[in-house]
Amino acid sequence: MLLDISQPVTVRTATWPGDEPFSCGWTMALGKDGSGVNVGWARTSPHVGTHVDAPFHYDDAGPRVGGLDLDAFVGECVVVDAVGAGELDARLLPDDLPPRVLLRTTTRDEPGEFRREFPVLTREAIAELAAARVKLVGVDAPSVDAFDSRGLPLHHALYAAGIVNVENLALARVEPGRYRFYGAPVRWVDMDAAPLRALLQR
């Protein structure tokens, strides 16, 4: 069985303040002006809903989406229960870390509500993830850095450790434990981020 841990993206999906919200419409419609098909259009920031940040998002010299290593997006992972934690420190991490770590920080499943308050990783936790050769970290928050962060130091620290970060996962109803993760990003080659359909299999 597959579990979909992607946020649903609609015109009601929460957007980072000031970012481009998701909008959509139709350029063709069945039976209208002789059209035999429905054809839609969409406009959005690549950071709306579940997405991966490419390093170019916070570093002009960093790779864009087309340069991401796809090996990070498929394979063994662990969902860690961090609900109620003030910070995501190393004590939350299990022994024998797999290459992908997803951090569940809330039991609320409300993609239309933007969260400004959420726990973030400590430097010690990132060091432990790096020592375990973790390839991907995913969070159910809109960022791996605090909402009011300007320099995005944790984005930079994860990049320096060779760890890809995925944000806005839908983990509220997921039981902590070991899974197989599938979640390749859309091939938006030159972008700073890209949506992905994130799935878990037990």
C-alpha positions as CSV (number, residue, x, y, z in Angstrom):
1,M,0.0,0.0,0.0
2,L,1.2,3.5,-0.8
3,L,0.6,6.5,1.4
4,D,0.5,9.9,-0.3
5,I,2.3,12.4,1.9
6,S,2.1,15.3,-0.5
7,Q,0.0,18.4,0.2
8,P,-3.0,18.8,-2.1
9,V,-2.5,21.8,-4.3
10,T,-5.6,24.0,-4.9
11,V,-6.3,27.7,-5.0
12,R,-6.8,27.3,-1.2
13,T,-3.4,25.9,-0.5
14,A,-1.4,28.1,1.9
15,T,1.4,30.1,0.4
16,W,4.5,31.7,2.0
17,P,3.6,35.4,2.5
18,G,4.5,37.4,-0.6
19,D,4.9,34.3,-2.8
20,E,2.9,33.5,-5.9
21,P,-0.2,31.5,-4.9
22,F,-1.5,28.6,-7.0
23,S,-4.1,29.7,-9.6
24,C,-5.6,27.8,-12.5
25,G,-8.1,28.0,-15.3
26,W,-9.0,26.8,-18.8
27,T,-7.7,27.7,-22.2
28,M,-10.0,25.2,-24.0
29,A,-13.2,23.6,-22.9
30,L,-15.2,20.7,-24.4
31,G,-17.9,21.9,-26.6
32,K,-16.9,25.5,-26.4
33,D,-15.8,27.2,-29.6
34,G,-15.7,23.8,-31.3
35,S,-13.1,22.4,-28.9
36,G,-12.9,18.6,-28.5
37,V,-10.8,18.7,-25.3
38,N,-10.4,20.4,-21.9
39,V,-7.0,22.1,-21.6
40,G,-6.0,23.8,-18.4
41,W,-3.4,26.4,-17.3
42,A,-1.8,26.8,-14.0
43,R,0.4,29.5,-12.4
44,T,2.3,29.0,-9.1
45,S,5.4,29.4,-7.1
46,P,7.5,26.2,-7.1
47,H,7.4,26.5,-3.3
48,V,3.6,26.0,-3.0
49,G,2.7,22.6,-1.5
50,T,5.2,19.7,-1.1
51,H,8.5,20.7,-2.8
52,V,12.2,20.3,-2.9
53,D,14.5,23.3,-2.6
54,A,17.4,23.3,-5.0
55,P,20.6,25.0,-3.6
56,F,20.1,27.8,-6.2
57,H,17.2,28.9,-4.0
58,Y,19.7,30.3,-1.4
59,D,23.0,30.2,-3.2
60,D,23.6,31.8,-6.7
61,A,26.4,29.2,-7.2
62,G,24.3,26.2,-6.2
63,P,22.8,23.7,-8.6
64,R,19.2,24.2,-9.8
65,V,16.6,21.5,-10.0
66,G,18.1,19.9,-13.0
67,G,21.3,19.3,-11.1
68,L,19.8,17.4,-8.2
69,D,20.9,13.8,-7.5
70,L,17.8,11.7,-8.0
71,D,19.2,8.9,-5.8
72,A,18.2,11.0,-2.8
73,F,14.5,10.7,-3.7
74,V,14.0,7.0,-3.7
75,G,14.7,4.4,-0.9
76,E,14.6,3.6,2.7
77,C,13.5,6.3,5.1
78,V,12.2,6.8,8.7
79,V,9.4,9.0,9.9
80,V,10.4,10.5,13.2
81,D,7.7,11.6,15.7
82,A,8.7,15.2,16.8
83,V,5.2,16.4,17.7
84,G,5.4,18.8,20.6
85,A,9.2,19.3,20.3
86,G,10.5,22.8,20.8
87,E,13.4,22.1,18.5
88,L,14.5,19.2,16.3
89,D,17.6,18.1,18.2
90,A,19.8,15.0,17.8
91,R,18.0,13.2,20.7
92,L,14.9,12.8,18.5
93,L,16.9,10.8,15.9
94,P,16.9,7.0,16.1
95,D,20.0,5.0,16.0
96,D,21.0,3.4,12.7
97,L,19.6,6.3,10.6
98,P,18.5,5.4,7.0
99,P,19.5,7.7,4.1
100,R,16.2,9.6,4.3
101,V,14.7,11.2,7.4
102,L,11.2,12.7,7.6
103,L,10.2,14.8,10.7
104,R,6.6,14.9,11.8
105,T,6.0,17.9,13.9
106,T,2.2,18.4,13.8
107,T,-1.0,16.3,13.9
108,R,-3.0,19.0,12.1
109,D,-3.8,18.4,8.5
110,E,-4.7,21.8,7.2
111,P,-2.9,22.7,4.0
112,G,-4.9,25.9,3.8
113,E,-3.4,27.3,7.0
114,F,0.1,28.8,6.9
115,R,2.2,27.9,10.0
116,R,4.6,30.6,11.2
117,E,5.6,28.7,14.3
118,F,7.4,25.4,13.9
119,P,10.5,23.6,15.3
120,V,13.7,23.6,13.3
121,L,16.8,21.4,13.2
122,T,19.7,22.1,15.6
123,R,23.2,22.3,14.3
124,E,24.0,19.1,16.3
125,A,21.2,17.3,14.6
126,I,22.4,18.3,11.2
127,A,25.9,17.1,12.2
128,E,24.5,13.7,13.2
129,L,22.6,13.4,10.0
130,A,25.7,14.2,8.0
131,A,27.8,11.7,10.0
132,A,25.1,9.0,9.1
133,R,25.4,10.0,5.4
134,V,21.7,11.0,5.2
135,K,20.8,12.1,1.7
136,L,17.4,13.7,2.3
137,V,15.6,15.5,5.1
138,G,11.9,16.2,4.9
139,V,9.7,18.4,7.1
140,D,6.0,19.0,7.4
141,A,6.7,22.7,7.9
142,P,7.0,25.4,5.2
143,S,10.7,25.7,5.7
144,V,13.7,24.0,7.4
145,D,14.7,27.4,8.7
146,A,12.6,29.5,11.1
147,F,9.9,31.7,9.5
148,D,11.8,34.9,10.4
149,S,15.2,33.6,9.2
150,R,16.9,35.8,6.6
151,G,20.2,34.1,5.8
152,L,18.7,30.6,5.8
153,P,21.6,29.1,7.8
154,L,20.0,25.6,8.1
155,H,19.4,25.4,4.3
156,H,23.1,26.2,3.9
157,A,24.2,23.7,6.6
158,L,22.2,20.9,5.0
159,Y,23.6,21.7,1.6
160,A,27.1,21.7,2.9
161,A,26.4,18.2,4.4
162,G,25.2,17.0,1.0
163,I,21.6,16.7,2.3
164,V,18.6,17.6,0.1
165,N,15.6,19.3,1.9
166,V,11.9,18.7,1.2
167,E,9.3,21.0,2.7
168,N,5.5,21.0,3.2
169,L,5.1,17.2,3.6
170,A,1.7,15.9,4.8
171,L,2.7,13.7,7.7
172,A,-0.1,14.5,10.2
173,R,-1.7,11.0,9.8
174,V,1.4,9.0,9.2
175,E,2.5,6.5,11.9
176,P,6.2,7.0,12.8
177,G,8.5,4.2,11.6
178,R,10.4,2.8,8.7
179,Y,9.2,3.1,5.1
180,R,10.3,3.2,1.5
181,F,10.2,6.8,0.1
182,Y,9.4,7.8,-3.4
183,G,9.3,11.4,-4.4
184,A,11.2,12.6,-7.5
185,P,10.8,16.3,-8.3
186,V,9.2,17.6,-11.5
187,R,12.0,18.2,-14.0
188,W,11.8,22.0,-13.9
189,V,15.5,22.2,-14.9
190,D,16.3,25.8,-14.3
191,M,14.1,26.5,-11.3
192,D,15.1,27.1,-7.7
193,A,12.6,24.5,-6.5
194,A,10.1,22.0,-7.8
195,P,7.0,20.2,-6.6
196,L,7.1,16.4,-6.0
197,R,4.5,13.7,-5.4
198,A,5.9,12.2,-2.2
199,L,4.8,8.6,-1.4
200,L,5.6,6.1,1.4
201,Q,5.5,2.3,1.2
202,R,5.7,-0.1,4.1
